[in-house]
Amino acid sequence: MGEPSGFPSQTSLSPGRKVPRASERRYPLIVLSIGIALWLPRLHGPIDLRYDAGAYYVLGTALASGHGYRLLNEPGEVEAVQYPPLLPLFIAAHQRVLGTSDPVVVGRALRLSFCLLSLAYAVAAHALARRYLAEVPALLAALLTALCLYSYFLSDLCFAEIPFALVTTLFVLSSRGPRPWHAAMAGLLGVASVLLRTSGLALLMAWVAESVLARRFRQAATRTALAALPLLLWQAHIERVRSAPEYRQPAYAYQRAPYQYYNVSYAENATLIDPFRPEHGRATAANLLERVLDNLGSLPPRLGEAVSAPQRFWEWSLYLVGRGLGAPDVRLDRVRLPMAFLGVLVVAGLVGMLARGERLIPLYVIASLALIVLTPWPAQFVRYLAALTPFLAVALVDAGVRWLGWLRGRSRRIRTFGLLALAALGAAIASVQLFALAKSFRQFHAKVEWVDAGGRASAGRLFYYDAAWRAFEASLGWLAVHAQPAEIVATSAPHLAYLRTGLKAVMPPLEIDPQRAQQLLDSVPVVYLIVDDLEFTDMSRRYAAPVAESRPDLWVPVYTAARGAPRIYKRSKAVDKRRSSLAGWRMGSANARRELEDVRRLAPLVPHELGVLPEVGLLGRRRAHRVNEHEERAAAAGRQGPDALGHTPLAELADPGSDRGGPPQVTGNSEHSRRDGVDDDDVALRGAPVEPPGHVSQRRERTRAVGEQRLQARQPARQHESDDEPASRRA
């Protein structure tokens, strides 16, 4: 196709004229330097194992220990069918080399490996852009990729996205190589992409379609055979697992329910209208059509997010600008307009590439978007699009270059307006990316401390590790100290709970009926139930909390963080005597039963098990130690044990109206930390209260006496409590 008039002589889809070698090296070094600068504050500590990362790590541990491809956190250690195995194999290799499965030790090595992978990804993104764009536009496209929030946030997690993005970028570069080994390398990278993420299917589909459209049918047949190999092997594994007796007769009733997204395939989970609210039922053909149409309508702003920053940072920036201009009530949803315009420019760039005969990138993006709009997880779209960022950035910058070329030869007024619009758009992208970068590192990059299995402490930082996550990990530390090895936990983060405590952990049943949910929990049987306030999912608040509230005779609160969440409930008795050994504990005496009733009655009034807070760390299972030394120090000071260690007297803790407002030991509560003169970022993650043996009976009597007084004083007032009560009382 001929070049339209007004375009520059060097088209944006050509490598361009030969330039001096020093100039060719300068821009990749700029991109690499920015990547290194983004990693310097993040080199310490283990990699983030929250969310899906915990599942990947558990699978890698199973492979490294010779258990097969199994979820070790599950009762029965079921075979996995959701995640392809390449990233777990990568994790297993680290464990075998290091000779340990300790998440802290191996996590440090994985962090360094992901650092190298993300730096390679940044350089590969520049090489990809340079293949299609001139020098300066290619640098801009590479910077868009490197400074995109999801590029550095996902590199901090043990997710498959960054390795997948690197593999797909190298695939496109190899497929454009002139030598025979380039084609072989492209084939291997294509297989690797499918073994990293099932969405690698889109890349192989585009690869085959490119040959078909070019009428190279023999090549298309070869590519089809190569693409089918990993897909058939993975599907054969899924069908083998699904047809096995342990799949049809699981270890507990809801282990393979369609909403158990870690335990079933993507295809089965996607058959639900809403996998996070399975009570809505399975999707019909009409539901699927409605889902696709809704997802298509949301794509333009999502594409804009993928080449700039998440929507919340656009809104935050607009709010600050409006406040500075004296208009703090500006409508924040207006940011969707420039985001959607960015998405339209990306689509225009892809269309232009197709028109000029460059098919692979547009076909890959189209196939990926087709898979994405079929899924019922719209909140995950930006994460899925993160692996497409280098290709979308190339399309966006190419559209901008073509826009500049079109403006040449136009009237002065049109040219001025077009240049101003393009400059404003570029300034908006740069400002929101830099704003997100500054906020992410300064405000949302929290200091965290870990303790490995050998008792060695290490520190690092994690993105978006807020008070809710601190409190949740502290609750896991409490479980690691108090729970018995055979007891089972129900939590919204089962893999992380398994890694921190060593206990079998499952998701709570997503059943809206508390009675039905209780029956399903009995089938496990679950001994500890965690109700958290984590932001990424509300399943414990929506489904687990009603179970505990509907059966106060069965679920006893044994741990409550100062901020009110999470709360840990313990089953008061084994439901099935035949499984009492798995349930882990039973009340064995009249005194124990009386104490249990006291805890249940006084739970809303007095913090549980007040006492020494040993640093258990995130790995857990380090019991309270050196108790005798604490008691000796207390005796020398002539005070009782907890006060000798500087903890708050019971009277202050029992009074929610006191200046301190709650136990200063419980982390994750930045308000309390500030009141105590401690920076929240510097507060070490701690476990839960553990009683020194010499003070158990004395402390219990004090707790009972204070609780009885407060129970009598507050009984009338508690009838009128609501969600509108002051925060100090709720604490």
Secondary structure, 3 states (H helix, E strand, C coil): CCCCCCCCCCCCCCCCCCCCHHHHHHHHHHHHHHHHHHHHHHCCCCCECCCHHHHHHHHHHHHHCCCCCECCCCCCCCECCCCCCHHHHHHHHHHHHHCCCCHHHHHHHHHHHHHHHHHHHHHHHHHHHHHHCCHHHHHHHHHHHHHCHHHHHHCCECCCHHHHHHHHHHHHHHHCCCCHHHHHHHHHHHHHHHHHCCCHHHHHHHHHHHHHHCCCHHHHHHHHHHHHHHHHHHHHHHHHHHHCHHHHCCCCCCCCCCCCCCCCCHHHHCCECCCCCHHHCECCHHHHHHHHHHHHHHHHHHHHHHCCCCHHHHHHHHHHHHHHCCCCCCCHHHHHHHHHHHHHHHHHHHHHHHHCCCCHHHHHHHHHHHHHHCCCCHHHHHHHHHCCHHHHHHHHHHHHHHHHHHHCCCCHHHHHHHHHHHHHHHHHHHHHHHHHHHHHHHCCEEEEEEECCCCCEEEEEEECCCHHHHHHHHHHHHHHHHCCCCCEEECCCHHHHHHHHCCEEECCCCCCCHHHHHHHHHCCCCCEEEECCCCCCCHHHHHHHHHHHHCCCCEEEEEECCCCCCEEEEECCCCCHHHHHHHCCCCCCHHHHHHHHHHHHHCCCCCCCCCECCCCCCCCCCCCCCHHHHHHHHHHHCCCHHHHCCCCCHHHHHCCCCCCCCCCCCCCCHHHHHHCCCCHHHCCCCCCCECCHHHHHHHHHHHHHHHHHHHHHHHHHHCCCCCCCCHHHHC
